[in-house]
Amino acid sequence: MACEAGLPSRWLMARHGDRIGLRGNDAHSVRELIQLAKSKPGSLNYAGAGIGTNPHIAGELFNLLGKVNLVVVQFKGGGPGLIASMSGEISVTFSNIAESSVYVRSNRLRGLATTGAKRSTAMPELPTIAETLPGYEFVTWHGMLAPKGTPRAIVTLLNDAIRKSMRSPDLVQRFEESGLDIVVSSPEEFSAYLKKELDKWGRVIRERGMRAE
């Protein structure tokens, strides 16, 4: 039984910074990137961190909604993919804001947009992908769940305690600085969110032909 959802994390869509060779990607916005990808089908790529990982799923949602075909290049983890993006080996990366914002601010990466439905408090100067591609939203999240059959009274007790702790001003500030939002919800709201996520990503996986190897 779900207790509550918390800590959704937006991601950052970026390309290499102005000090790095662009490797054919001169896009300064999501719109320009889509136009470039459509004018040169299959020539642009993005860094994955393995099949079905967060960067892979974020990239394939972008391909689906943007009607483009950025080619995924799989790396053994997000770190190597981020390094390849900064070196100009990869056209675009989808990276956690907490990990990559320092590289954007030092001009080693150019931030194009964030992946949430609204702008990130950590990088409010960047637009969202959804401002160009309506309906685009990719966030990673953490939630609290209890085993099936847990008495309702215990679930309610846990939910109340978690909601109270997540409202701490210091905690809220610390998470927002890292690009994290705190969402306090009921067990029913979290259960509905889980179903919505399963339906959404099931469609992306099917339509983009994503398969484990």
LUMZAPA-393926 format. One line per field, with one value per residue (C-alpha): x, y, z; residue in one letter; residue number from 1. Coordinates in Angstrom, 3 decimals. Layout:
// LUMZAPA-393926
px: [X	...]
py: [Y	...]
pz: [Z	...]
vomar: [a	...]
keba: [NUM	...]
END
This chain:
// LUMZAPA-393926
px: [0.000	1.348	1.932	2.925	4.999	7.926	10.997	10.299	13.511	13.622	16.387	18.412	18.632	21.986	24.560	28.269	29.277	30.549	34.147	33.821	33.607	29.944	30.090	27.248	24.926	24.584	21.166	20.569	17.009	14.736	13.019	16.333	17.346	14.132	14.596	18.200	17.242	14.551	16.904	19.564	17.677	19.763	22.806	22.335	22.655	22.181	23.818	22.055	23.210	21.949	18.677	15.672	17.657	16.446	18.401	17.234	13.573	13.804	15.381	12.838	9.949	11.593	11.854	8.223	6.701	9.149	8.774	12.548	15.141	18.014	20.101	20.864	24.490	24.590	27.299	28.069	26.394	25.458	28.971	30.664	27.773	28.079	31.821	31.202	28.699	31.160	33.866	31.609	31.453	27.672	25.179	22.779	22.554	19.724	21.280	20.185	20.234	22.110	24.929	25.132	24.185	27.770	28.930	26.271	27.299	30.965	30.042	31.169	27.576	24.865	21.555	18.684	15.755	14.585	12.297	9.587	6.132	7.210	10.526	13.065	13.680	17.339	17.656	14.631	16.335	15.936	12.629	10.993	10.913	7.121	7.170	8.109	6.727	3.391	2.913	6.592	7.372	10.101	10.865	12.398	10.748	10.977	8.015	7.199	5.316	4.198	3.581	0.198	-2.211	-0.703	-3.524	-5.006	-4.326	-0.583	-0.541	-2.319	0.095	3.121	1.601	0.931	4.461	6.113	3.986	4.925	8.657	8.692	7.336	10.485	11.626	15.296	14.560	12.457	15.222	17.932	15.963	14.946	18.581	19.269	16.386	14.060	10.431	8.618	5.168	3.014	0.103	-2.403	-2.094	-4.907	-3.214	0.072	-1.634	-3.322	0.026	1.709	-0.974	-0.629	3.156	2.835	0.431	2.566	5.905	4.378	3.240	6.683	8.417	6.052	5.970	9.727	10.487	12.606	13.683	16.083	19.001]
py: [0.000	3.424	5.884	9.017	10.408	12.702	14.336	14.542	15.569	17.453	16.742	19.005	18.809	20.210	20.266	21.008	24.547	27.283	26.453	22.955	21.768	21.555	18.474	19.714	20.881	24.666	24.620	27.280	26.191	23.165	24.567	24.943	21.436	19.976	21.915	20.738	17.121	17.221	18.760	16.100	12.891	10.432	12.709	13.889	11.658	11.694	9.924	7.010	5.203	1.769	0.478	1.702	4.125	7.639	9.406	6.771	7.154	10.972	10.964	8.615	10.713	13.688	11.704	10.624	14.047	15.987	13.542	13.376	10.627	11.524	8.340	6.967	6.098	3.915	4.469	2.509	4.990	8.663	9.886	8.692	10.042	13.441	13.521	12.584	15.426	17.953	16.762	17.212	13.493	13.499	16.040	16.184	14.852	14.433	14.754	15.245	18.953	18.322	16.676	18.906	22.445	23.219	22.433	24.676	27.558	27.046	27.035	23.451	22.579	24.765	24.192	24.048	23.251	21.351	18.346	19.089	20.491	23.781	25.596	24.402	26.552	25.533	26.913	29.166	30.934	27.809	27.095	23.711	21.369	21.524	25.211	24.004	20.444	20.508	17.410	16.692	15.879	13.670	13.613	10.963	10.512	8.646	7.380	5.444	2.164	-0.485	-4.201	-5.256	-5.900	-3.361	-2.160	1.155	2.656	2.034	3.461	6.583	6.919	6.641	9.062	11.679	11.379	11.641	14.623	16.440	15.797	16.860	20.315	21.330	24.711	23.699	20.459	22.194	24.734	22.079	19.989	22.956	24.009	20.558	20.746	18.588	19.318	17.979	16.564	15.500	13.362	10.847	7.097	7.336	10.170	8.305	5.103	7.067	8.651	5.242	3.986	7.100	6.647	2.985	3.867	6.773	4.994	1.785	3.748	5.333	1.952	0.325	3.113	3.678	-0.055	-0.060	-3.591	-5.025	-6.951]
pz: [0.000	-0.932	1.873	0.003	-2.835	-2.244	-3.740	-7.478	-9.218	-12.498	-14.953	-17.193	-20.974	-22.038	-24.767	-24.620	-23.699	-25.954	-25.106	-26.513	-30.125	-31.019	-33.232	-35.425	-32.639	-32.572	-30.895	-28.258	-27.454	-27.570	-30.657	-32.459	-31.441	-32.875	-36.110	-36.371	-35.675	-38.359	-40.906	-40.232	-39.359	-37.361	-37.162	-33.557	-30.530	-26.782	-23.862	-22.216	-19.095	-20.097	-21.516	-19.541	-17.392	-16.671	-19.465	-21.955	-21.040	-20.965	-24.422	-25.934	-24.603	-26.315	-29.563	-29.320	-28.651	-30.838	-33.732	-34.090	-33.829	-31.555	-31.510	-28.054	-27.275	-24.191	-21.579	-18.431	-16.130	-16.106	-15.233	-18.438	-20.494	-18.839	-19.543	-23.183	-23.471	-22.052	-24.453	-27.487	-28.242	-27.640	-28.972	-26.002	-22.476	-19.978	-16.557	-12.969	-12.083	-8.843	-10.809	-13.863	-12.826	-11.798	-15.338	-16.844	-14.595	-15.515	-19.233	-19.799	-20.671	-22.182	-20.434	-22.927	-20.645	-17.609	-17.821	-15.249	-15.868	-14.263	-14.038	-11.507	-8.445	-8.725	-12.284	-12.877	-15.783	-17.920	-19.670	-19.476	-22.456	-22.109	-23.051	-26.535	-26.447	-24.581	-22.471	-21.948	-18.339	-16.970	-13.267	-11.097	-7.740	-4.471	-2.503	0.635	0.339	2.808	2.211	0.847	3.687	6.071	8.373	7.334	10.766	10.379	6.849	8.095	11.016	8.696	6.207	8.879	10.304	6.881	5.851	9.047	8.676	5.012	5.877	7.758	6.299	6.425	4.628	1.971	1.278	1.087	-1.393	-3.565	-3.911	-5.349	-7.825	-5.718	-4.899	-1.879	-2.558	0.359	-0.753	0.525	-0.062	-2.615	-4.501	-4.636	-5.840	-8.647	-9.553	-9.760	-12.159	-14.305	-14.465	-15.469	-18.279	-19.518	-19.624	-20.940	-23.976	-24.486	-24.199	-26.687	-29.265	-29.207	-29.307	-26.141	-25.222	-22.690	-24.126]
vomar: [m	a	c	e	a	g	l	p	s	r	w	l	m	a	r	h	g	d	r	i	g	l	r	g	n	d	a	h	s	v	r	e	l	i	q	l	a	k	s	k	p	g	s	l	n	y	a	g	a	g	i	g	t	n	p	h	i	a	g	e	l	f	n	l	l	g	k	v	n	l	v	v	v	q	f	k	g	g	g	p	g	l	i	a	s	m	s	g	e	i	s	v	t	f	s	n	i	a	e	s	s	v	y	v	r	s	n	r	l	r	g	l	a	t	t	g	a	k	r	s	t	a	m	p	e	l	p	t	i	a	e	t	l	p	g	y	e	f	v	t	w	h	g	m	l	a	p	k	g	t	p	r	a	i	v	t	l	l	n	d	a	i	r	k	s	m	r	s	p	d	l	v	q	r	f	e	e	s	g	l	d	i	v	v	s	s	p	e	e	f	s	a	y	l	k	k	e	l	d	k	w	g	r	v	i	r	e	r	g	m	r	a	e]
keba: [1	2	3	4	5	6	7	8	9	10	11	12	13	14	15	16	17	18	19	20	21	22	23	24	25	26	27	28	29	30	31	32	33	34	35	36	37	38	39	40	41	42	43	44	45	46	47	48	49	50	51	52	53	54	55	56	57	58	59	60	61	62	63	64	65	66	67	68	69	70	71	72	73	74	75	76	77	78	79	80	81	82	83	84	85	86	87	88	89	90	91	92	93	94	95	96	97	98	99	100	101	102	103	104	105	106	107	108	109	110	111	112	113	114	115	116	117	118	119	120	121	122	123	124	125	126	127	128	129	130	131	132	133	134	135	136	137	138	139	140	141	142	143	144	145	146	147	148	149	150	151	152	153	154	155	156	157	158	159	160	161	162	163	164	165	166	167	168	169	170	171	172	173	174	175	176	177	178	179	180	181	182	183	184	185	186	187	188	189	190	191	192	193	194	195	196	197	198	199	200	201	202	203	204	205	206	207	208	209	210	211	212	213]
END
